[in-house]
């Protein structure tokens, strides 16, 4: 199993926490279940290729003084929109 980090808004986190408690699951388990349902292809669907993900790398940036952008993304966006 691989580890991934995501950021959730307060409302979304609260909804996930309540649902996980109601279903007697961990929040991580619930997220894995939801993501799994979202990416499983229906029977007979074609397999996705890299060409289906045109959005990959559209967010590349020169990090400059805002390193690491993964932690300072709001500031980086603000700077990009001001240009």
Buried (B, 14 or more C-beta within 10 A) or exposed (E): EEEEEEEEEEEEEEEBEEEBEEEEBEBEEBBBEEEEEEEEEEEEEEEEEEEEEEEEEEEEEEEEEBEEBEEBBEEBBEBEEEE
